[in-house]
Amino acid sequence: MKRKIAAVITDILGDRVIIGEDELQIHLKKHFIGIPRDMILELIERIL
């Protein structure tokens, strides 16, 4: 079974973090209602 990739973000140490589409959608619906997807991905990138 293949996972769809929503984003690949590089953290401060240079490690790549893969964010899956399904996981992102779950958290967008559960925690980030009304916030645009690109803003959430930018926030995750800044935190890492």
C-alpha positions in Angstrom: 0.0 0.0 0.0 1.4 3.4 -1.0 1.0 6.5 1.0 0.5 9.9 -0.6 3.0 12.5 0.5 1.7 15.9 1.4 5.1 17.5 2.1 8.7 16.8 2.7 10.2 19.3 5.2 13.8 19.6 6.3 14.3 20.2 10.0 17.0 22.4 11.6 19.4 19.4 11.8 19.1 18.7 8.1 16.9 15.6 8.5 14.0 15.2 6.1 10.5 14.8 7.7 7.8 13.3 5.5 4.2 14.3 6.2 1.6 12.0 4.8 -1.6 13.2 3.1 -3.9 11.1 5.3 -2.3 12.2 8.5 -2.3 15.8 7.5 -6.0 15.7 6.6 -6.9 14.1 10.0 -5.2 16.8 11.9 -6.5 19.6 9.7 -10.0 18.4 10.5 -9.4 17.7 14.2 -7.2 20.6 15.3 -6.8 23.2 12.6 -10.3 23.9 11.4 -10.5 26.9 9.1 -6.7 27.4 8.8 -5.3 27.0 5.2 -3.2 24.0 4.5 -0.2 26.0 3.3 -0.1 28.0 6.6 -0.2 24.8 8.6 2.7 23.3 6.6 4.7 26.5 7.1 4.0 26.4 10.8 5.3 22.8 11.0 8.4 23.8 9.1 9.1 26.7 11.4 8.6 24.5 14.5 11.0 21.9 13.2 
